[in-house]
Amino acid sequence: MGTGELAGLAAAFFWAVASMIWGRIPLTALGINLAKNVLGSFFIALHMFLIAVSTNGQFLSADARAWGWLALSGAIGIAIGDTCYFRSLQIIGPQKTLMVA
């Protein structure tokens, strides 16, 4: 089995485990999504900063159009999509949610 196949199986495994964990957290779907996004944003910002420092590059250098598409993508995919996903985990459980997804 190649590296790609192992990476795919590992990603599917961790996605399933995370879905079971997310489905049991006693918060609203919006609260779970907000906590996930705050934590994720911190780690992404830290990673981007470390890359910029280590390569002497500019931190957060992008044009306004790229930032606009990123914001739109985040609003639709992360804010709405993930909140609905977390709510479906709470209502019908991880097995059915993952089957539908």
Sequence and secondary structure as in RCSB ss.txt:
>XXXX:A:sequence
MGTGELAGLAAAFFWAVASMIWGRIPLTALGINLAKNVLGSFFIALHMFLIAVSTNGQFLSADARAWGWLALSGA
IGIAIGDTCYFRSLQIIGPQKTLMVA
>XXXX:A:secstr
  HHHHHHHHHHHHHHHHHHHHTT SS HHHHHHHHHHHHHHHHHHHHHHHHHHHT  TT   HHHHHHHHHHII
IIIIIIIHHHHHHHHHHHHHHHHHH 
